[in-house]
Amino acid sequence: MAVEEEGLRVFQSVKIKIGEAKNLPTYPGPNKMRDCYCTVNLDREEVFRTKIVEKSLCPFYGEDFYCEIPRSFRHLSFYIFDRDVFRRDSIIGKVAIQKEDLPKYHNRDTWFQLQHVDADSEVQGKVHLELRLSEVITDTGVVCHKLATRILECQGLPIVNGQCDPYATVTLAGPYRSEAKKTKVKKKTNNPQFDEVFYFEVTRPCSYSRKSHFDFEEEDVDKLEIRYFLQPRDNGSKSLKPGDLGSLRLNVVYTEDHVFSSDYYSPLRDLLLRSADVEPVSASAAHVLGEVCREKQEAAIPLVRFFLHYGRVVPFISAIADAEVQRTQDPNTIFRGNSLTSKCIDETMKLAGMQYLHVTLKPTIEEICQSHKSCEIDPVKLKDGENLENNMENLRQYVDRIFSVITKSGVSCPTVMCDIFFSLREAAAKRFQDDLDVRYTAVSSFIFLRFFAPAILSPNLFQLTPHHTDPQTSRTLTLISKTIQTLGSLSKSKSASFKESYMAAFYEFFNEQKYADAVKNFLDLISSSGRRDPKSIEQPILLKEGFMIKRAQGRKRFGMKNFKKRWFRLTNHEFTYQKSKGDQPLYSIPIENILAVERLEEESFKMKNMFQVIQPERALYIQANNCVEAKAWIDILTKVSQCNKKRLTVYHPSAYLNGHWLCCRASSDTAPGCSPCTGGLPANIQLDIDGDRETERIYSLFNSYMSKLEKMQEACGSRSVYDGPEQEEYSTFIIDDPQETYKTLKQVIAGVGALEQEHAQYKRDKFKKTKYGSQEHPIGDKSFQSYIRQQSETSTHSI
C-alpha cells in the first residue's frame, strides 16, 4: 500500500532479522531464569511476535520478519517481554529506532542496549494547535495581552490495554507562574476532536520580539496554526538510569521507494524489456545490472519481479540460462554456482511457487513438528533410553512420506516454473548430448536442491511454520532434507555423497530403483511442454488463516450484535470462520459471493484495523490484529475475488447503525454505496507486483553502482581496441560483444541520469512547498529537519 503524494507514490517496507538477546536481568525468584519473547512494533502497534524461549537470560530467536508498511510511523520498536508462571507478561526493556535513523543500521548486524519502558516515554501521536496573541484594552484603559490557545484535535494517540479516553492540558509556564487548563475527556477514541480555546494573560518584557519568542516571522505571530509531534513528559528532577537490562541483536533493512507515474520510466522499462532479445544476452540491460551489482541476488530480486509483471520472465531466464550452459565445460557443475541465472530461478520459484510449496509440504511438516518423534540416527548423539533402530524407522517413514508427496505433486507445479524447467532441460541436453542424465540434473539442481530441500530445512523462512522449530524437530528436518536432496540429485554414487557414515548407512533404505524412477517421472512431468494445466485442478488451496474479531452479522432477527474472536480460513473456494482452528465452520462465504472488500472507518465502532467483506445480503465486519495483518487480509481477499462478475463499484465506508449509514446518513440498509470501491489489483493470487515500483528499484541500483557502469564502459573500450591481457579490474565483467555492450551501457546511463534529474527536481519543488508545522511535517519531525539541512547544503553548494 503506497502513501500518495503529489505525482508520486511512496512505498515503505522493512525486513528484520531478530537474532538474540544477551545478559537479561535475572528473575527475582529461586531459579532466576526467564521465559522471554520479542515483539516488533510500529510505534506502539505490535505487528509481529517471536516464539517464547524458555529458561534463558540469553534467548536466541533467529526469526525473520518482512512486511509492507501501510502507514506513516515515527519509531520501529522492539520490546522484550517476560512471561511468568501465571502467564502474565511484563516488559523487560525496549529498543526504539527513529525512522530517520534506520539507514544507519541498514543490513548490518547491530547490538542495541535495551532501554527502560515507562508511561512517560511511551508517547505517540500529534496535536493540532492554533495560537493567537492579541492586545486587549481593559475598562480602566490599561493595555494587556492575551494568548488564545485553541486545541483543535489530536491524532494517532496510543491505545493502552485496549482503551484510550484522552484529554489535554495546556500549561503556561514562566519564572514566576505556572497556569494549567484542561479540556473535557473524550471517550473511546485515539483521534479526539477537542476544539476548545483557553485564554492566558501575558506581559511582554522590554526585550520582547515576536520572532525570538516564537521562532516564526513577525507577520505570522498574531495567529499561528501548527501541529506538534507529542514528546515525552519532563520528569523534573527524577532521572532514570538505564541499568543493565541487557542487549538485543538485530539486522534491519528499511526501504522507501518513491515511484513516479508510469510514463517517467518508459525509456528504462523499454530497454529492460528488450533484454531477452538482445544478441548476445550479456549485452542486455538486465544482464548488465547483474554484472555491476555486488551480489547477484541484489539484481535478481527486482529483475524477476519486473519480468513476471510484464510476462517476460520465461524468455529472459531462458536466454541467460542458455548463455550460461554454453559457458559450462563440465555437465556435473551445471547451474551449481551463484550466477545471475541461478539467483533469478531461485527468486521465481519463491514468488510463483509458494502456494505450491505449501500445498505439497505443509501438512506433513506440521505433523512432524507436533508429533516430536525421535529421529536421531547418529549413535554419538543418541539420548539415554533411545533406540537406534526405532529412530531409523521413524526417520524412514517421514522421508518416504515427503518423497511421495513431492514426486506426486508434478501436476500442481506452477506453469511458469515448468516452462523455465523445460528451457533448462532443452539447453542442457543440446549442450551435453553424450550425457543422458544432464536433462534431469539440470532441473533437479533447482527443484530439489534449491526449492524443496531448503524449505524442509528451514520451514519458517517459507512460512510453513510460524517460528523456527525446536532443536529436536530442527535436527529431524535436517536429516530429512539431506536425504531428499540426495534422492533428487540422481548421483551415481549416492552413499559416497554423505560425509557421515551413519547417513550412508541410513541411505541404504533408498537404494531401490523405484526411487530413481519416481524422481525421473516427476522431473519429466514438470519439465514437459505439454503438461496438464494446473487450473483444471479443483482441490482447494489454503491462502491464509488466523484469529480475528468479527461482529455478529444479525442473521437472526433478535439477538445482540456483539464482537467475538473467531478462526478465519480463506481458500480459493470459500472464506469461513469457526470457533477454533480445526473446528467445523460456523459460517461460509463462497468466493463468488464476495462483492467487495474494503476498509471500515474507525469511527463506526471506535475500533482500529477494521475491514468489511461485502456480500449480497449484508457486510461482515472484521477487526484484524494490527495494520499489517489488516492490509494482508484485504489484499488477498480482494485478489481472490477480483474476477467476480457482480463486484460492486461503490460501497459504504462506514457501518449501518441505529437505522442509518454513518457515512451518508441514508436510512435504507439497501441504499447504494456512497464512495467508489478501491480496485485495480491483479486477479493473480500469487503475484501482486507493481511494475513501476520494480523499475524504480532497478533505477536505484543502477544509480548506486554508477561508478561500476562507467568502469564497464571503459572495459568495453579497452577490449574493442586491444585484444591482449586486460586490466584486472575489467576481468570480472562478462563482455561477449564490447560494441553492443557499450551501446547498452550508454542508453542505461542516459536513462538513469534522466530519472535522477526528475527525483532531484521533485525534492526541490517539495522543499519549496512544504511548511514546517503542517499536517505532513509537524514540529518535532526530525526527518524533515534533516531534509531541510540537506537541501540547504545542496542549495549552498549549487550557488
N, C-alpha and C positions, 0 to 999 in steps of 0.2 A: 504494500500500500504506500503510495507516494504522497508527500506533502506538496500541495500545489503552490507555486509562486508565479509571479508574472512571467509567462512564456517559458516556464521551467518546472520540471518535476524533480523533487528531491527524495531519493530512496535511502533509507538507513538500514543497515544490518550489522549483526555482531556475531562473531564466532568465538567461543570461550572454551578453554581447557582448564578445568578446576583440578589442580594437581593434588596438593596435600596441605595439611596444617601441621604446625610443629609447636611444641612446648606450650600447649594449652594449660591454663591453671588447673591444679588438682581439684577434684571434687571434695567438698568438706565432709567426708564420711570415711568409714574404715577402709573401703577398697580403693579410694582416690581416683579411680578411672571414670571416664565419661563415655556416653553414647551420643555421638555428635553427627549432625548433618549440616550441609551448607545450602543456602538459597541464593539465587540470582534475582536482583530486584531492579526495576526501572523506577528510580526514586524510591518510593515506599512499596510499590506494587510488585509482589512476588510473581515471577514468570517461570521459574524452574527450581527444582529441589533435588538434591542428590539423595542417594540411599543413606541410611544410618550406619555408621561404622561403630561397632560396639567395643566397649572396654579398651579405649585408647586415648592417650593425650597427644598422639601424633598420627591422626587418622589420615589414611591415603584414600582419596576419592577416585582419581583417574577418570573423570567423566567429561564428556564433550557436550556442548550445547550450542545450537545455532538458531537464530530467529531473525525474521524481518521485523523491524521496529515500527509499529504503526502510528506512533505519536511523538511529540516533542518530549524531551526529558532533560534533566539537569545533571543527575548523577547515575552512574552504573554502580550498584552497591551489592556487596556480598556479606551475608550475615552467617555467623557460626552459632548454631543452636545446640543446647544440651537437653536430652530427654531423660527425665528421672524415672524411678521405678513406678511412679504413679502416672506415667505417660504425660507429665506436664513439661512444657517446653520453656526454657529460659535462654535469653540471649547472652552469649559469652562476649562477643565483640563483633565489629564490622570493619569492612574496607569500603570506602566510598571514593570512587574516582570521578572527578568532574568531567563532563563531556568534552570540554576543551583540552583536557589533559590526556585523553585517550591516545592521541597519536604518539605521545612519549613512550608508551609501552607496547607499541604496535608489534605483534607477533614475536614478543620476547618473553621468555620465562622470567617472571619477576616475583620476588618475595615482598609482600606487603605486611607491615605491622598492623595487628588488629587494634582498633580504637574502641574506647568506651561508647556505649549507647545510652543516652538518657533523653527524656522528653523534650528538653530544650534544644538538643542537637538534631532531633528528627523533624526537620522543618521542610515543607514543600508548598508550592503554590505561589500566587502573586495577587497583589491588591491594586485596585484601580482607584486613584485619588484625584480630587480636584482641590486646589489651593487658591484662595483669593485674599489678597491683602488690601485693605481699604481704610481711608481716613473717615472718622465719624466726629461730628461736632455735637457735643452734649448740650443740654438745655442751659447750662451755665456758660456756654461759649468755649469750653475747653476742647482742644483737638486731641482725640486719642485714636489709636489704630487697632483695628480688629483683623484677626486672621480667621477666615472661614475655611474649615476643613470639611470637605464633603467626601464621605466614604461611599462610593458607588457599589462596588462588588468585589468579591474575591473569586479566584478560580483555582481549581486543582488542589484543594486542601487535602491533607491526608485523612484516610478513614482508619480509625483505630478500633480494633475489636468489632468491626462491622458497623461502627457508629460515627457520626460527625454532626454535632449540634453547635455550630460556631457562633461566636460573637467577636467584636473587635473593640479594642481600647485605643484611644488617642491620648497621648501624653505630651504636654508642652513642658519641657524641662529646661531650666535655666539655673544660674548660680544661686538665686535666692528663692526660687519657687519651683514647684512641680505640680501641675494640674492635670488630672486624668478624667476622661469621659468615656462612657461605654455605650455601645449600640445594643439593640434588642437581640436576643438569641434567635437564630434561625434553625428550625428543627429539621433533621434528616436530610441534609444536603451538604455537599462539599464544594458547591458553587453558589454561595449565598449572595442574594441581592439585598443590600442594606439601604442604600440611597438615604443616608442620614447626614445632617450637617451639624457641626459643632463650632461654636464661636469662642475665641480666646482673645482677651485684651492684651495687647503687647505694646511695649515702648521701644522707640528707636534710640540707640546710643548715638552720640555725636559722630562716631566713626562709621555709621551705617552706610552701606552701599548695597544696592539690591543684588548686584552681580556676585559680590564676595559672599553674601549670606546664602544665596540660593544656587549659585553656580549656573545661573541662566542669564540670558541677555536682558537688559533693562526693560525693554518693551514687553517682555513675556511674563514679568513677575506678577502683575496685577491679577492674572488668572492663569494658573498652570494646571494642565490636565496630564497626569503622569501615572505610570504603572511601575510598581516595585516588585522584584522578587522578594519573598519573605525570607528573613535571615534569622539565625538562632538568637534567642534571648541573651541579654547580657547577664552573666552570673554574678556581677558585682565583685565582691572581694573573694568569693569562693572560686578556687581554681581546681580543675580536675586533672589529676596526674594520670597519664595513660596506664601506668603499671605494666607489668609483664603479662599481657594477655595472650602472647604467642603470635604466630605469623601464618600467612596463607600464601601458597604459591599459585600464581595464575598466569595464563597466556591469553591475551585479549586482542582480537582483530576487529576493529570497528571500521566500517566502510560507509562512506557517504557518496552517492552518485548523483551528480547534478546533470539532468538529462534535458536537452533541448527538444523542440519539435522535430519530427522525422526528417523534414527537408534539409536540416543542417548537416545531416550525416550522409546525404546521398553520395558524394564523391568517395568517401572511405568505404561505405557499405557496398557500392558497386564494385570497387576494387577487390574487396574481400570475396564477394560472391563469384567473381571470375576465377578464384584460386584453383578450383578443381580442373579447369580447362586450360590452365597455363602450361606450356611445354618449355622446359621441364617444370614439374610442380615445385621444385626447390626455388624457382624464381618467382613464386606467387607471394602475395602479401601475407597470407595466413602462415605459410611456411617460414617466411622471414621473421614473423613475430616469435615463432618457436626458437629461431636461431639467436635472437638478441636477448630473450628473457633469461634470467639467471637460472631458473628452474623450468623444465618443460611443462610441469603441472600448472605453473602460473599462466602460461599461454593457453593450455588445453581447456581450462575451465570456461573462460568466456568464448573461445572459438567454438567448442562443441555446442554450447547453449545458443550461440548465434546461428550456426548452421542447422541445428534442429529446428529453430524457429522458422527459418526460411526454407526448410525441406531439402537442404543440400548436404546433410551430414554424410550420407552414404557415398555420393560421388567424391567428396573431399577425402574421407578416410580411405576409400578405395585407391585414390590417386597416390596419397603419401605412403600407404602400405605397399603398393606395387613398387614404388621407388625404393623403399627400404629392403624389400625382398631382393631386388636387383643388386643391392649393395652387400647382401649377406652371402658369405662364402661357404658356411657350414650349416646344413639343414638342422643340426642339433642345437644351434644357437638362435634359431629363428624367433623373432619377437621377444627375446629374453632381456633386452636392455631397456633402460628408461628413456626410450625415444619419444618424439612427439606422437608417432603413431600409437605406441602402447598407452601413453597417457590419455590420448583422445578416445581410444576404445574403452579404457577404464571409466572415463567420465561419462561416456554414452551409456555404458551398462548401469552405472549408478543412477542416472536420470531415467532412462527408459525401462530399466529392469527392476526397479524397486518393488513394484507390486507383484511382479513375477517371483521375485525372491521371497516375499512374504507368504504368498500362496503356497510356494513349494516347501519352505523350511520352517515357518513359524510354529505350526502345531507340534512338530517333533522337538524343536528347540525348547519350547515351553514345557513339554513333558520331561525332558532331560533336566531342566532347571528345577522342576517341582519334585521329581522323584528322588534325587540325591543318591542314586545307586553308586556304589564304589566301583571305579573302573581303572584303578591304578594297576599297571602291569609291569612296572619297574620293581624288581624284587627288593632293591635297596630302599624304596620309598613306601613299602607296604607297612601299614599300621598294625598294631597288635590286634590279633583276632581276625584279620582279613585273610581271605583265601585267594591265592593267585588264580586258580582255575575258575572260580566263580567270577572274579573280576574280569578275566578274559572273555568269559561268556557274556557278561553284561555289556562289555565294550563291543564285542562282535555283533550282538543284536542291534545296538544303536547304529553301528556303521552300516549294517545291512539295511536298516530302515531308511537311513538318509540316502544311501546309494540308490535304493529303489525309488524313492520319491523324486530324486534328481533325474535318473535315467528314464523315468516315465513322464517327465514334465515337458518333453520336447514340443508337444503340440501347443503349449501355453507360452512358449518363448516369444517375446515381442518381435514383430515383423522387422523393425529397424535393426535389431541385433542379428536376426537371421540373414538379412541382406548383407550386412557387414561380414559375417562369418562366411557367406558364400563367396564374396570377393577375396577374402583371405585364402580360402581353400583353393580357388582357381589360380591365384597368383603363385602360391607355394608349389602347387602341382606342376605348373608350367615351368617354373624356375628349376626345380629339382625333380626331373622326370624319372630318374632312376630310383628315387626313394618313395616307395609305395605308402609309407606311413606319414609322410610330411603333410598330406592333406588333412590328416586327423590332428597331428601335434600342433599345427598352426592355429587350429580352433581351440583345442583343449588347453593350450597355454593361457587362454583368456577365460573361458567359461569355468574351468576347474581351478586353475592356479590363481586367477585374479578376480574371480567373482564368487563362486560358492565357498572355496576354502577360507578366504578372509572373513566372510560373513559367519561361518561356523566358529571360527577362532575368536572373533570379537563381535558378538551379535548386537551389542549395544550401539556400535558405530553404524549399524544398518537398521536401527530401530526395530530389531527383532526382540529385544528386551529393553525395558525402560532404563536399567542401570547396568553397570558391569557386573559380571557374575561373581559368586563367592569362590574362594580358592579351589575347593574340590571340584565344583562344576567347571571352572575355567580349565583345570587340568584335564577333565574328561573331554571337553570340547577341543582342546589342543591335540589330544590323541586321535580323535575322530577326524579333525581337519587334516592332520598329516596323512592318515590312511586314505581319505577321499582324494587328496591331492595326488598321491602316488597311483591310485587306481585310475584316475583320469589322465595321467601322463602317458600311459601305454608304453612306458620304457621297457626295454627288453630284459633288463636285469633288475627287477623291482626290489628284491630283498637287499641287494647291494646298495640301493639308493638310500638306505637308512644308516645313519651313523651308530645308532643304538642297537645292540644285539637283541634286546627284548622286543623292539619294533619289528626287526627282521623275522623273529620267531612268530610274532603275532600275525604278520602278513601272510604266513603260510596258509592261513584260513582262506585267503582270497586268490590263490594261485590257479583257480579253476578257469577254464576257457570261457565259461558263461559270463564272467565279469568283463573280460575284454570285449566279448561280442556285444554286451549291453552298452558299453561305452561307445563302441563304433556305431551301433544303430542310432544311439542318441545324437552323436555328432553328425551322422549322415542327415538326420531329420532337421536339425537346427541350422545346417549349412546348405540346405537344398533350396533351389529357386522355386520349386513347385509345391511348397508345403501348404498344409491346411490353414485357412485364415482363422486366427485366434478369435476374431469377433463372433464366429459362429458358436463358440463355446458358451454354454448357458449357465455354468456354475457361478454362484455369486462370489464377488471379490470383496473382502473386507477392506474398506478405505480408511475408516477412523472410528475410534471408540473411546469412551471415557465418561466420568461422572460430570454432570452439570445440574443446575437447578432449573426446574420448569414450573410454570404457573398452570394450575388446573385450567382446562380448556372450556369448562362449562358445557360439557356434552349432556349432562343431566340438567333438568330444568331448575332443580333446587340443589343446594349444597354450596359450601364455601369454595371460593376460587383462591386457594392458598398456594404456597410455594413448597415444592418437595424436591429432594435430591434423588436423581434417577441415573441409571447407567444407560447412556445413549450409544447406539451402534449404527453405523452407516455402511451399507454395501452398495454395489452398482444396481441393486434391485429395489431396496427399501431403506427407510430411516425409521428406527424403532427405539423405544425405551422400555426398561424393565427396572425392578427394584434394585437388583444387584447383578453383577456380571454372572452370566450362566443361567439366570432365571428365564422363564418364559416371558415373551414380550407382553407388556400391558397395552401397548398401542403401536400401530404400524402405519406409516405413510408411504405408499408406493411412490417411487421416484417420479412417475409421470403425473402425480397429483401435486407436486411442488410447483407453485405458480410464481414464487419469488422468494428470495432470501435477502433480508435487509436488516440493517441495524435498527434498534429501537431507542428513541430518545430517552435519555437518563431521567428526565422529569416525569415520565409515565409512572414509574413505580419507585422513584428515588433510588435506583439501583444502577450500578455501572456495568459495562460489558454485556449488555443485553442485546439480543437479536430476535428476529421473528421469522418463522418458517410459515409462509402463507399458503393455505390450502383452499379448495373451492368453498368450504363452509365457514372456516374460521382460521385464525392465526394461532400458531403455537409460540408462546413467549418463553425464551430460554435465557438463562444467565450463565455465561462461561466463567471460569476461574480467574482469568486475567485478560488483558487486552490482546496478548499474543495468541492465546487459545481462541478467543472470540474471532479474531481475524482468520485463523486456520480453519475453524468450522464454517464460517461464512464462505470462504473461498472454495472449499471442497464441495459444500452443498450447492453452491452456485454453479460450479463446473459440471457436476454430475447431472444437474437438471437444466443445463443451458439450452439443450435442444428440444425441450418440451414445447409442443405446438401451442399450448394455451398460456404460455408465460405472460405475466402482466407487464404493462408498460408504465403504470402508475400504482402507487401504494400509499398507505398512511404511515408516516414516520413515528407517530405516537399511538398510544393504545386507545381502545374504545372503553371508556369508564363512565359510570353514572349517567348513562343514556346519551352520550355524545363522544365523538372523536376529539381528543385533546388538541390535535394539530389544527384542524379546520373547523371545529365545532359543529360539524354536520351531525344530525340526530339519528339518522338511519344507520344501523350497523352494516348495511349492504351498500352504503354510498361509495361511489368510485373514489379511488385514491386521489390525493391532492398534491403529490410530489412524483416526479419521474423516477422510475426504477434505475438503479445503477446497473450497468451491464457491460457487454463487450468482452467479457472473459472468454477465452477459447474453450471449446467443448471438450478438448482432450484432457482427461482426468489427470494424467501423469505429468504433463509438460505445460506449465503456465510460465511462459518465458516472454519477457519484454525485449523485442529485437533492438530497439533504440538504446535501452539501458546496456545491453551487451556490447553494442557498438561503442558507446561512451566508455565502457571499461577497457575495450581494446585500444581506443584512442589514448586513454590514460596510461596504459602500459607502453605503447609506442613513445609517448611523450616523456615518460620517466627513463626510457632507455635510448633517448635521442643520441647520446654520445656513441653508443654501440651501432646505431643505424649509420652514423657518419663514418665510423671505422669500417663498417661493412662496405660502404661506398668506396672507401679507399682501397679495400681488398679487391673489389671488382676491377678498379682501375689498374691496380698492380698486376693482376692476372691477365688483363687484356693486352698489356704491353710487354710483360716479362714472364717467360714460361719456366724460369728456373726455380730454385728453392725459395719459398716465400717467408716473410717475416713470421715469427712465432705467434704474434698477436692476431694475425689473419688466419692462421691454420685451423682455428676452432670452427670457422664458418663452413657450412656445406654450400658451395657455389659451383653448380654444374655448368651454368651458362652465364659468364660475367656480364655480357651486354644486356641480356634480358633481366637479370637480377638488378643491375644498375638502374635500368628504366623503371622497374617496380619501386625500388627504393626512393627514387626521385619523386614518384607520384605519392608514395606514403608520406614522405617528409612534407610535401606541399599540403596534403590533406590534413595532416596533424597540425601544421602551422596555422592553417585557416581556422580550425576549431579552437586552437589555443587563443587566437585573437578574439574570437566570439566570447570565450569564457572571460577573458580579461575585460572586454567591453561591458559584459553583463555585470561584473563585480564593480566596475567604476560607476555604472548607472545606478546600481543598487545602493552604493555608498552615498551618492548624491541625494537619493530619495528617502533614505532611512532616517528616522528620528529616534534618538535615544530616549527611552521612557515611553515608547509606543507599545501597543499590544504585542507586536512581534519581538521587540527588544526592550524589555523592562529594565529599569535601573537595577543594577546588580548582575546583568547578563555579561559575564566575564568573556564569553566567546566573542561578543560584539565589541567589547573594549579592545580585545586583542586584534580583532579585524580592523578597527579604526587605526590602531598603531601601525599595522602592516600597510594599510592604504596610505597613511601619512608618509611613511618611509618611502613607499613606491613613488608617490607624487613628488617628494623632495628629490629623490634620485633622478626622476624624469626631468625635473626642472634643471 
